[in-house]
Amino acid sequence: STHSFGSAAALGHGTAVFLVDTIKYSGGRFHFGSFAGNVILPLALTSVTVAGRRAGDWEDWGQIGVGAGAGLVSGAAMGLLYAILQPPDCGYTGSLICW
C-alpha cells in the first residue's frame, strides 16, 4: 500500500533522526519536543492511516503489512543517512539561534 508505505516511512525517518540526534549529537539528552515531532506524531498518523485503510476495506492486512514494513525500513535507512551526513548546528542545547 502506497499510503501505508508513506506513513511508515515518515515514522522510520523520524525515529532514526531522533535517535541519532539524541545519542550522537546531544550526548544522550532527551528532548521531548523532538520526540513528539519525530516519533509520537508520525506514530499516531501511521496508526490512523493503517486503521483507515483496513476499516475502509481497501486493503487486507498482508498488503498493509508489506507496505508499512517496507516503508519503515526505507524511511529508517534514509533518516539514518540524513542524520549522520547532516549534523545539527547545536543539537538539543535549548539555544534559540544556532550558528
Buried (B, 14 or more C-beta within 10 A) or exposed (E): BEBBBBBBBBBBBBBBBBBBBBEBBBEEEEBEEBBEBBBBBBBEEBEEBBEEBBEEEEBEEEBBBBBBBBBBEBBBBBBBEEBEEEEBEBBBBEEEEEE
